[in-house]
């Protein structure tokens, strides 16, 4: 059985974590309220996606689909 789906989950998790780091730095560097509002929303989305991806990875482990 191909485990590409696990690789894809890890790629998505890594990319989302990197996006979260960038957005947090951008939030610190922003110079107006509209940018801060946008980055705040993006940070919330990234955190939600990390939670979802982590949950899916844990589910795969329980289902013995994880390497």
C-alpha positions as CSV (number, residue, x, y, z in Angstrom):
1,X,0.0,0.0,0.0
2,X,1.3,3.4,-0.9
3,X,1.9,5.8,2.0
4,X,2.0,8.9,-0.2
5,X,-1.0,10.2,1.8
6,X,1.2,10.2,4.9
7,X,3.9,12.1,3.1
8,X,1.3,14.6,1.9
9,X,0.0,15.1,5.4
10,X,3.5,15.8,6.6
11,X,4.2,18.2,3.7
12,X,1.0,20.1,4.5
13,X,1.8,20.2,8.2
14,X,5.3,21.5,7.6
15,X,4.1,24.1,5.2
16,X,1.4,25.2,7.5
17,X,3.8,25.5,10.4
18,X,6.1,27.6,8.2
19,X,3.2,29.8,7.2
20,X,2.3,30.3,10.9
21,X,5.8,31.4,11.6
22,X,5.8,33.9,8.7
23,X,2.4,35.3,9.7
24,X,3.5,35.8,13.3
25,X,6.6,37.6,12.2
26,X,4.5,39.7,9.8
27,X,2.1,40.5,12.5
28,X,5.0,42.0,14.6
29,X,6.3,43.9,11.5
30,X,2.9,45.2,10.4
31,X,2.3,48.9,10.5
32,X,-1.5,49.3,10.2
33,X,-4.7,47.8,11.6
34,X,-5.9,46.2,8.4
35,X,-2.6,44.2,8.0
36,X,-2.8,43.1,11.6
37,X,-6.4,42.0,11.2
38,X,-5.5,40.0,8.1
39,X,-2.5,38.3,9.8
40,X,-4.6,37.6,12.9
41,X,-7.1,35.8,10.8
42,X,-4.4,33.9,8.9
43,X,-2.8,32.9,12.2
44,X,-6.1,31.5,13.5
45,X,-6.5,29.6,10.2
46,X,-3.0,28.1,10.4
47,X,-3.5,27.1,14.0
48,X,-6.8,25.4,13.1
49,X,-5.2,23.6,10.1
50,X,-2.3,22.4,12.2
51,X,-4.8,21.0,14.7
52,X,-6.7,19.3,11.9
53,X,-3.6,17.8,10.3
54,X,-2.2,16.6,13.7
55,X,-5.6,15.0,14.4
56,X,-5.5,13.2,11.1
57,X,-2.0,12.0,11.6
58,X,-3.0,10.6,15.1
59,X,-6.0,8.9,13.5
60,X,-3.7,7.2,10.9
61,X,-1.5,6.0,13.7
62,X,-4.4,4.5,15.5
63,X,-5.6,2.9,12.3
64,X,-2.1,1.4,11.7
65,X,-1.8,3.5,8.4
66,X,1.3,5.4,9.6
67,X,4.9,4.5,9.0
